[in-house]
Amino acid sequence: MKLGWHVERGALELGVTAIAIALAALAALQVASSVPGDQRVFRGLVEILIVGVPVAAGLYAVRSPANLRFGVALIAAGLLWSLTALGEADSSLPYSIGRLSAWTIFPVIMYLMLAFPAGRLERRLDRILLGGITALIVVPYAGSALLVDAYPTLTPWASCDAACPDNAFMILNREPDWVPALIAAREVVAVLLLCGVIYSIGLRARAASPYSRHAIMPVFAMSVVSIASLALYLMIRRATTDGDAVLITGQLWSLTIPGIAAAFFIGLARQRMMLGAILSRLSVALSHRLDISDTRATLASALGDAKLELLLPEGTPGQWRYEDGHVTSAFGAAVDGRPLTVIEDDDGVPVVALVHKSQLLKDDELATALRALIVATLQHRVAATKLEESLVELAQSRMRIARAADLERTRIEHDLHDGAQQRLVGLRIKLSIAEDEIQREPTRALELMRQLGSEIELALEELRALAHGVYPSLLIDRGLEDALRSVAVKSPLRANLLTHGVTRLPAEVETAVYFACLEAIQNATKHADGATAMWLSLHQNASLTFELRDDGPGFTPPPRMQAGGLRNMRDRVEALGGQLTVQSAPGRGTRISGIIPLDRGAAGPAGRTPRGMARRR
């Protein structure tokens, strides 16, 4: 899904860019073919900038979900303003449309300045200002188009003077006498409303967090320049007949429109650079440990809030612990108008809480990135802790296996020394005696030879029994299913065996499961007093699963299966990448289950020996 969205968004951005380039080119061509030669380069450049800069800034903004609405509005503004090129047309209708579209710059640029960077008007003052400028444009400006013979001249959006086309929207026979006063009044009101916009942006910048202020200040500065140049242009146009002075100030004001769009781009870039710096500092601080004191200081410094508090969940829902160990409720933490923001993991479990300035985390981009960083750090730390515990357990398991191997080797040495070795030594002595008796008493020597045959048979039996204790012959010859069935038949407690799809497996897998099941059967026989039966099952597919349960009295399993028999079973299974589970409770019987993953191709057809396991007779 994410890849599809990126491809779709890339195609959409490419299409918008192509449309913007086409509109900018058409606007520049329209201007170049209509204006006097000395103005063509400048007017063409203005048209390219007034379309291209807002669209480019909008494409940059939509890359962040937090600025998506604003980016779309900025792109739409750039495409709409391409119509201002029609102000250079020779025909009445396109010329009139171009002059009207130039007036849309006021409400659109005002909305963009007030809604930056989220694309929403969050304060009542902003909505009043936008409503006022919209009403001004609709009534005194667009409405006057129905009453005037000609639009005002000496404008940056049309180079014509006395030879301008007629107003295509005029509905009266002649222009009313009061229209010039209306035009003067509307210009004063427009400047006052735009000054109100600067005031509102200044208030917002003053109350904003350092993160938001980085984005707002370039827009505030460029807005001051734009409105000051507009006021200067309108005053000069009304106070003087010097066309050059009016034209120059008008051209300077027209350049501030793409200049404000560039300020949007600069503000967003500064904001994202600051976000990267904040996350970089926090990632370094959080990479060591989640210490309240160190992390709180880093957050306070990075976010520009010296009084910021970081709290950790205490365990009881709604209870939080301060740096000094003091425990409070969410209501008690949010004091002095400083809200408490709870950061939850992907499962909705609270992990930390921040008490901060009221405006600090209203920036969706910062809040989302901060949450993602803290949650990812905690998840990484939990995974790292579990990995460390697993490595420790693995090392301990290997030590126990090595120790068990040493003990088993010592036992075998003792068994060989005390049993088979002693019998072979006796055989050697009896052979020497028989050798001496052959010459003196042949009959006696023959009897000794017969006795040696019986001794040899006993020595062989002892060696076979010793070898079977290490690795049962039935397991070698017939496999896991038949070996466990033999154990179940000989068990004093009735045992039921159920298998499904069990084939021959590598020797280490069969050995581990065999001895784990044997240990479980022996434990049930010894400790499940009152049990009537036990049930053993084996199931093989991508893994080998075994389970033994009984209906005995049950018990409380020790933590981490630290008892000897259970620990040995766990070590055997986990050494092959498997997992052993013990479920039991007093009065509810016992269930021991394990699962061992199998490599592809490890299991062969039933009754066949896997490669590398030779049959031994």
C-alpha positions in Angstrom: 0.0 0.0 0.0 2.8 2.5 0.9 4.6 1.8 -2.3 1.4 2.3 -4.3 0.8 5.6 -2.5 4.3 6.8 -3.2 4.0 5.9 -6.9 0.6 7.6 -7.1 1.8 10.7 -5.3 4.8 10.9 -7.6 2.7 10.7 -10.7 0.3 13.4 -9.3 3.3 15.7 -8.5 4.7 15.1 -12.0 1.3 16.0 -13.5 0.9 19.2 -11.4 4.4 20.3 -12.3 3.7 19.8 -16.0 0.5 21.8 -15.7 2.3 24.6 -13.8 5.1 24.7 -16.4 2.5 24.9 -19.2 0.5 27.6 -17.5 3.6 29.7 -16.6 4.8 29.4 -20.2 1.4 30.4 -21.6 1.2 33.3 -19.2 4.8 34.5 -20.2 3.9 34.2 -23.9 0.7 36.1 -23.4 2.6 38.9 -21.6 5.5 38.9 -24.0 3.2 39.3 -27.0 1.2 42.2 -25.6 3.4 44.5 -23.4 5.8 47.1 -24.7 9.3 45.9 -25.5 11.0 47.5 -22.5 8.6 45.7 -20.1 8.5 42.2 -21.7 11.3 40.6 -19.7 10.2 41.9 -16.3 6.5 41.1 -16.9 7.3 37.7 -18.3 9.5 37.0 -15.3 6.8 38.1 -12.9 4.2 35.8 -14.5 6.6 32.8 -14.3 7.4 33.5 -10.7 3.8 34.1 -9.6 2.8 30.7 -11.0 6.0 28.7 -10.5 7.1 29.7 -6.9 3.7 28.9 -5.2 3.4 25.6 -7.1 7.0 24.6 -6.2 6.5 25.6 -2.5 3.2 23.7 -2.5 4.8 20.5 -3.9 7.4 20.7 -1.1 4.6 21.2 1.5 2.5 18.2 0.5 5.4 15.9 1.2 4.5 16.2 4.9 1.0 15.0 6.0 0.9 17.9 8.5 1.2 20.5 5.7 -0.9 18.6 3.1 -3.9 21.0 3.2 -1.7 24.1 3.0 0.4 22.6 0.2 -2.8 21.9 -1.9 -4.0 25.5 -1.3 -0.7 26.9 -2.3 -0.6 24.9 -5.5 -4.2 26.0 -6.3 -3.2 29.6 -5.7 -0.3 29.4 -8.2 -2.6 27.9 -10.8 -5.3 30.5 -10.2 -2.8 33.4 -10.4 -1.8 32.4 -13.9 -5.0 34.1 -15.1 -3.5 37.5 -14.2 -1.6 37.3 -17.6 -5.0 37.9 -19.3 -4.7 41.5 -18.1 -2.5 42.0 -21.1 -5.0 40.8 -23.6 -6.4 43.0 -26.4 -9.9 41.7 -26.2 -12.4 43.0 -23.7 -13.5 39.7 -22.0 -10.1 38.1 -21.4 -8.8 41.5 -20.3 -11.6 41.9 -17.8 -11.1 38.3 -16.5 -7.4 39.1 -16.0 -8.1 42.2 -14.1 -10.6 40.5 -11.8 -8.2 37.6 -11.2 -5.6 40.0 -10.0 -7.9 41.0 -7.2 -8.2 37.4 -6.0 -4.5 37.8 -4.9 -5.7 39.7 -1.8 -8.0 37.1 -0.2 -5.9 34.1 -1.3 -2.6 35.4 -0.1 -4.3 36.6 3.1 -5.7 33.1 3.7 -2.3 31.5 3.1 -0.5 33.8 5.5 -3.1 33.2 8.3 -3.4 29.5 7.7 0.3 28.8 7.4 1.6 26.1 8.0 -1.2 23.7 8.8 -3.8 25.0 6.3 -6.4 25.9 9.0 -7.7 29.1 10.5 -7.5 28.3 14.2 -8.3 31.7 15.8 -11.4 33.9 15.7 -9.4 37.0 14.7 -8.1 35.2 11.6 -11.5 34.2 10.5 -12.8 37.7 11.0 -9.9 39.2 8.9 -10.4 36.7 6.1 -14.1 37.3 6.1 -13.5 41.0 5.9 -11.1 40.9 3.0 -13.3 38.4 1.2 -16.3 40.7 1.6 -14.2 43.6 0.4 -13.1 41.8 -2.7 -16.6 40.5 -3.6 -18.5 43.8 -3.0 -16.4 46.9 -3.5 -13.9 45.3 -5.9 -15.6 42.7 -8.0 -18.9 44.5 -7.5 -17.5 47.7 -8.9 -16.7 45.8 -12.1 -20.4 46.1 -12.9 -20.3 49.9 -12.5 -17.1 51.3 -14.0 -16.3 52.1 -17.6 -12.6 51.1 -17.1 -10.3 49.5 -14.6 -7.7 51.6 -12.8 -4.6 52.1 -14.9 -0.9 52.1 -13.8 -1.2 48.6 -12.4 1.5 45.9 -12.4 -1.0 43.5 -13.9 -1.7 45.5 -17.1 0.6 47.7 -19.1 -2.1 49.5 -21.1 -2.9 53.1 -20.3 -5.3 55.1 -22.3 -5.8 52.3 -24.9 -7.1 49.6 -22.5 -10.0 47.4 -23.6 -13.5 48.1 -22.4 -14.8 46.6 -19.2 -16.8 43.5 -20.4 -18.8 43.4 -17.2 -20.2 46.9 -17.2 -24.1 46.8 -16.9 -24.9 50.6 -16.7 -25.0 53.2 -19.3 -22.5 55.4 -17.5 -20.3 55.2 -14.4 -21.9 56.7 -11.2 -20.3 59.8 -9.8 -19.6 58.1 -6.4 -17.5 55.2 -7.8 -14.1 57.1 -7.5 -14.8 57.6 -3.8 -15.6 53.9 -3.4 -12.4 53.0 -5.1 -10.4 55.2 -2.7 -12.2 53.8 0.3 -11.7 50.2 -0.7 -8.0 50.7 -1.1 -7.7 52.1 2.4 -9.8 49.3 3.9 -7.7 46.7 2.1 -4.5 48.1 3.5 -6.0 48.2 7.0 -7.1 44.6 6.8 -3.7 43.5 5.5 -2.1 45.3 8.5 -4.5 43.3 10.7 -3.0 40.2 9.1 0.5 41.3 10.0 -0.7 41.9 13.6 -2.3 38.5 13.8 0.8 36.8 12.4 3.0 38.7 14.9 0.8 37.5 17.8 1.0 33.9 16.6 4.7 34.1 16.2 5.1 35.5 19.7 3.0 32.8 21.3 4.4 30.0 19.2 7.0 27.4 20.2 10.5 27.8 18.8 9.7 25.0 16.4 6.7 26.9 14.9 8.4 30.3 15.2 11.2 29.1 12.8 8.5 28.7 10.1 6.4 31.8 10.8 9.2 34.4 11.0 10.2 34.4 7.3 6.5 34.7 6.4 6.0 37.6 8.9 9.0 39.5 7.6 8.0 39.1 3.9 4.3 40.0 4.8 5.5 43.3 6.3 7.5 44.1 3.1 4.6 43.2 0.9 2.0 45.2 2.7 4.3 48.2 3.1 5.1 48.2 -0.6 1.4 47.8 -1.5 0.5 50.8 0.7 3.3 52.8 -0.8 2.2 51.9 -4.3 -1.5 52.9 -3.7 -0.5 56.2 -2.1 1.9 57.1 -5.0 -0.7 56.1 -7.6 -3.3 58.4 -5.9 -0.9 61.3 -5.1 1.1 61.7 -8.3 0.8 61.6 -12.0 4.4 60.4 -12.4 3.7 57.1 -14.2 7.3 55.8 -13.8 7.2 56.1 -10.0 3.8 54.3 -9.9 5.0 51.6 -12.3 8.2 51.0 -10.3 6.5 50.7 -6.9 3.8 48.5 -8.4 6.3 46.2 -9.9 8.1 46.0 -6.6 4.8 45.0 -4.9 4.1 42.4 -7.6 7.4 40.7 -6.8 6.5 40.3 -3.1 3.6 37.9 -4.1 6.0 35.2 -5.2 8.3 36.4 -2.5 5.7 35.4 0.2 5.4 32.0 -1.5 9.2 31.7 -1.3 8.9 32.6 2.4 6.5 29.7 2.9 9.1 27.4 1.4 11.9 28.9 3.5 9.7 28.6 6.7 8.8 24.9 6.0 12.5 24.1 5.2 13.7 25.8 8.4 11.0 24.0 10.4 12.0 20.6 9.0 15.7 21.3 9.5 14.9 22.1 13.2 12.8 19.0 13.4 15.8 17.0 12.2 18.0 18.7 14.7 15.6 18.0 17.5 15.2 14.3 16.6 18.9 13.9 16.2 19.6 15.3 19.6 16.8 13.2 21.2 17.9 10.0 19.4 21.4 10.4 20.8 20.0 11.1 24.3 17.5 8.2 24.1 20.1 5.7 22.7 21.8 5.3 26.0 19.0 4.8 28.5 15.6 6.1 29.4 16.7 8.1 32.4 14.1 10.6 33.4 16.6 13.3 34.4 18.8 13.1 31.3 15.9 12.7 28.8 13.9 15.5 30.4 16.9 17.9 30.2 17.4 17.0 26.5 13.8 17.4 25.7 13.6 20.8 27.5 16.6 22.1 25.6 15.6 20.8 22.2 12.0 22.0 22.4 12.8 25.3 24.1 10.7 24.7 27.2 12.8 25.0 30.4 9.9 23.9 32.6 9.1 20.8 30.6 8.4 17.7 32.8 8.8 14.1 31.7 6.8 11.5 33.6 6.8 7.7 33.5 3.7 5.5 34.1 3.6 4.3 37.7 1.7 1.1 37.0 -1.8 2.1 38.2 -3.8 3.6 35.3 -3.8 7.4 35.5 -0.8 7.6 37.9 2.5 9.1 36.8 6.0 9.4 38.4 8.1 12.6 38.4 11.9 12.8 38.2 12.1 13.0 42.0 9.9 9.9 42.5 6.8 11.9 43.3 3.6 10.2 42.1 0.7 12.2 40.8 -2.4 11.9 38.7 -2.9 13.3 35.2 -5.1 16.1 36.6 -2.5 17.0 39.2 0.3 17.1 36.7 -1.4 19.5 34.3 -1.2 22.7 36.4 -0.6 26.4 35.6 -2.2 26.0 32.2 0.5 23.5 31.1 -1.2 20.5 29.4 -0.2 16.9 29.9 0.3 15.0 26.7 0.4 11.2 26.9 2.5 9.3 24.4 1.2 5.8 23.7 2.8 2.9 21.8 1.2 1.1 18.9 -1.0 -0.9 21.2 -2.4 2.1 22.9 -0.3 1.6 26.1 1.0 4.8 27.7 4.8 4.9 27.8 5.6 8.5 28.8 3.8 11.8 29.4 5.0 15.4 28.9 3.9 18.5 30.8 4.8 21.4 28.4 3.8 24.8 27.1 0.3 25.0 25.7 1.5 25.6 22.1 4.4 23.3 22.1 2.9 20.1 20.7 0.2 21.7 18.6 2.4 21.1 15.6 1.2 17.7 14.3 4.5 17.0 12.5 6.6 17.6 15.7 4.2 15.6 17.9 4.0 12.7 15.5 7.8 12.5 15.0 8.4 12.8 18.8 6.0 10.0 19.5 7.5 7.8 16.8 11.0 8.4 18.1 10.2 7.7 21.8 8.0 4.6 21.0 10.7 3.2 18.6 13.4 3.8 21.2 11.4 2.0 23.9 10.6 -0.9 21.6 14.2 -1.2 20.6 15.2 -1.1 24.3 12.7 -3.9 25.2 13.9 -6.0 22.2 17.5 -5.4 23.2 16.8 -6.4 26.8 15.1 -9.6 25.7 18.0 -10.4 23.4 20.5 -9.9 26.3 18.4 -12.2 28.5 18.2 -14.8 25.7 22.0 -14.6 25.2 22.6 -15.1 28.9 20.2 -18.0 29.0 21.9 -19.5 25.9 25.3 -19.2 27.4 24.1 -20.8 30.6 22.4 -23.5 28.6 25.6 -24.3 26.7 27.5 -24.5 30.0 24.9 -26.9 31.4 25.1 -29.0 28.2 28.9 -29.0 28.3 28.8 -29.9 32.0 26.2 -32.7 31.4 28.4 -34.0 28.6 31.4 -34.1 30.9 29.4 -35.9 33.6 28.1 -38.3 31.0 31.5 -39.0 29.8 32.8 -39.6 33.4 29.8 -41.9 34.0 30.6 -43.9 30.9 34.3 -44.1 31.9 33.2 -45.4 35.4 30.8 -47.9 33.8 33.5 -49.1 31.5 36.1 -49.3 34.3 33.8 -50.9 36.8 32.0 -53.2 34.5 33.3 -54.2 31.0 36.9 -53.4 31.8 37.0 -55.5 34.9 35.3 -58.4 33.1 37.8 -58.1 30.2 40.7 -58.1 32.7 39.2 -61.3 34.2 39.0 -62.8 30.8 42.6 -62.0 30.2 43.6 -63.7 33.5 41.5 -66.8 32.7 43.0 -67.0 29.3 46.5 -67.1 30.9 45.3 -69.9 33.3 43.8 -71.9 30.4 47.1 -71.5 28.5 49.0 -73.0 31.4 46.5 -75.8 31.9 46.6 -76.9 28.2 50.0 -78.7 28.7 49.4 -80.1 32.2 45.6 -80.9 32.2 44.0 -80.7 28.7 40.6 -81.6 30.1 40.7 -78.9 32.7 41.8 -76.4 30.0 38.9 -77.3 27.8 36.5 -76.6 30.6 38.0 -73.2 31.2 37.6 -72.5 27.5 33.9 -73.2 27.7 33.6 -70.9 30.7 35.4 -68.1 28.8 32.7 -68.3 26.1 30.0 -67.5 28.7 32.2 -64.7 30.2 32.6 -63.2 26.7 28.8 -63.2 26.2 28.3 -61.4 29.5 30.9 -58.8 28.5 29.1 -58.2 25.2 25.8 -57.8 27.0 27.3 -55.2 29.3 28.7 -53.3 26.4 25.4 -53.4 24.5 23.5 -52.2 27.6 26.0 -49.4 28.1 25.7 -48.4 24.4 21.9 -48.5 24.6 21.9 -46.2 27.6 23.7 -43.6 25.5 21.5 -44.0 22.3 18.8 -46.6 22.2 19.1 -49.1 19.3 15.4 -49.0 18.5 15.7 -45.2 18.0 18.6 -45.7 15.6 16.9 -48.5 13.7 13.2 -47.6 13.6 13.0 -44.0 14.4 11.3 -41.7 17.0 7.7 -43.1 16.7 8.6 -46.8 17.3 11.1 -45.8 20.1 8.5 -43.9 22.0 5.9 -46.6 21.5 8.3 -49.1 23.1 8.7 -46.7 26.0 4.9 -46.2 26.3 4.3 -50.0 26.3 6.8 -50.6 29.1 5.5 -47.6 31.2 4.0 -48.6 34.6 1.3 -45.8 34.0 -0.9 -46.5 31.0 0.3 -44.3 28.1 -1.5 -43.6 24.9 0.5 -42.5 21.8 -0.9 -40.6 18.9 1.2 -39.5 15.9 0.6 -37.6 12.7 3.0 -37.4 9.8 6.1 -38.3 11.7 9.0 -39.4 9.4 12.7 -40.0 10.0 14.5 -36.9 11.1 18.1 -35.9 11.8 19.6 -37.7 14.7 19.9 -34.6 16.9 16.2 -33.9 16.5 15.1 -37.4 17.3 17.4 -37.7 20.2 16.3 -34.4 21.8 12.6 -35.2 21.5 13.1 -38.8 22.6 14.9 -37.9 25.8 12.6 -35.0 26.5 9.6 -37.3 26.2 11.3 -40.0 28.2 12.0 -37.5 31.0 8.4 -36.3 30.9 7.1 -39.9 31.1 9.4 -40.7 34.0 8.3 -37.5 35.8 4.7 -38.4 35.4 5.3 -42.0 36.6 7.2 -40.8 39.7 5.2 -37.7 40.7 1.7 -37.8 39.3 0.2 -39.7 42.2 -3.4 -40.8 41.5 -3.1 -40.4 37.7 -4.9 -43.0 35.7 -3.3 -42.4 32.3 -1.1 -40.1 30.2 -1.4 -39.1 26.6 1.6 -38.5 24.3 1.2 -37.0 20.8 3.6 -36.2 18.0 2.8 -33.9 15.0 5.1 -33.1 12.1 4.8 -30.5 9.4 7.1 -27.5 9.1 8.0 -28.2 12.7 7.9 -31.2 15.1 5.5 -30.7 18.0 5.3 -33.1 20.9 3.0 -33.0 23.9 2.6 -35.2 27.1 -0.3 -34.6 29.5 -1.6 -36.5 32.4 -4.6 -36.3 34.7 -2.6 -36.3 37.9 -2.7 -33.8 40.8 -0.7 -31.2 39.0 1.8 -28.7 40.5 3.0 -25.1 40.4 5.8 -24.9 37.7 9.0 -23.3 39.0 10.0 -20.0 37.4 12.0 -20.4 34.2 11.9 -24.2 34.8 15.0 -24.2 37.0 14.4 -27.7 38.4 16.8 -30.3 37.1 14.6 -32.5 34.9 12.6 -29.7 33.4 15.8 -27.6 32.9 17.4 -30.5 31.0 14.3 -30.9 28.8 14.3 -27.1 28.0 18.1 -27.1 27.2 17.7 -30.0 24.8 14.8 -28.4 22.9 16.2 -24.8 22.9 19.6 -26.0 21.7 17.8 -26.8 18.4 16.0 -23.5 18.3 12.8 -24.9 19.8 10.6 -23.9 22.7 9.3 -25.9 25.7 6.2 -25.0 27.7 5.0 -26.4 31.0 1.3 -25.9 31.9 0.1 -27.1 35.3 -1.7 -26.1 38.4 -2.7 -28.0 41.5 -5.7 -30.2 40.8 -5.6 -29.6 37.0 -3.0 -32.1 35.8 0.1 -31.4 33.8 0.8 -30.6 30.1 4.3 -30.5 28.8 4.6 -29.4 25.1 7.5 -28.5 22.8 8.1 -27.4 19.3 11.2 -27.7 17.2 11.5 -26.0 13.8 12.6 -28.3 10.9 14.8 -27.3 8.0 13.3 -27.9 4.5 14.3 -31.4 3.4 15.2 -32.5 6.9 12.4 -35.1 6.9 12.4 -37.9 4.4 9.9 -40.6 3.6 8.7 -42.7 6.4 11.0 -45.5 7.4 14.0 -44.1 5.7 17.1 -42.8 7.5 18.0 -39.2 6.9 21.4 -38.4 5.2 24.2 -38.5 7.6 22.5 -41.0 10.0 23.9 -44.5 9.5 22.0 -47.5 10.7 23.8 -49.3 13.5 23.1 -53.0 14.2 
